[in-house]
Amino acid sequence: MIGLHKDTPKFITLEGGEGAGKSTQIKLLDDWLLEQGLATCLTREPGGSPGAEEIRNLVLKGATDRWSGMTEAMLITAGRAEHVENRIKPALEKGEWVVCDRFFDSSIAYQGAGRGVGVERVKELQTLALGDFTPDLTIILDLPVKIGLSRAIARESQKSDMEDRFERMDVSFHEDLRAAYLKIAKDEPKRCVVLNADTTPEALQHEIRAVITGKFGA
Ligand code: TYD
């Protein structure tokens, strides 16, 4: 018994650059939470609710220069406001543990740092859209850029119509993302934990579970 409770549901986000293995880790995490007898809500951004998924399609498809960084930040944040109000908050109110694949730290890293909108501006936009609503825990999967990109390229061959614009950007963009995530973690040590993703999926999952137990277990 590790003492995770349905009556104190938590909002957990997973973050990281390309190829960090978030999707695999989130599925394994969900399995484990369910095994603890908890109800879960597994979701993702951009998207996660019908309206926000429509915005996701707008943002992720098409040419790299389709939107300015600021437009992208505002579109994704609009989707986030929708997702929080119509899916995340209702799930928490029902007692579900919410696990989200990316959340506002992705906007800070990708649009704020990567696309040069400015970290502070993107943070302000989050406050405008969400007030003081924040994850209870953010796990950042950290990986050297070269390793992440080679993993992402290997994965690419299995996708049919992958149109993810960000995976096509250059190495310095991904270095900026990584630095931005590490800065967020440094600035917000209570909310964020950085884990080294250059390991096996099993070992990484073990660490994720240990972090959650350490933070929320009885
Ligand atoms: P997705 O296919 O879900 O990729 P991943 O497996 O990397 O999560 O695509 C999401 C992409 O959207 C990813 O490249 C990061 C980007 N993104 C932003 O640029 N800003 C954001 O706020 C979010 C949530 C995602």
Residues whose N, C-alpha, C, O or C-beta is under 5 A from the ligand:
A	BS01	TYD	E18 E45 P46 I76 R102 F103 S106 S107 Y110 D164 F166
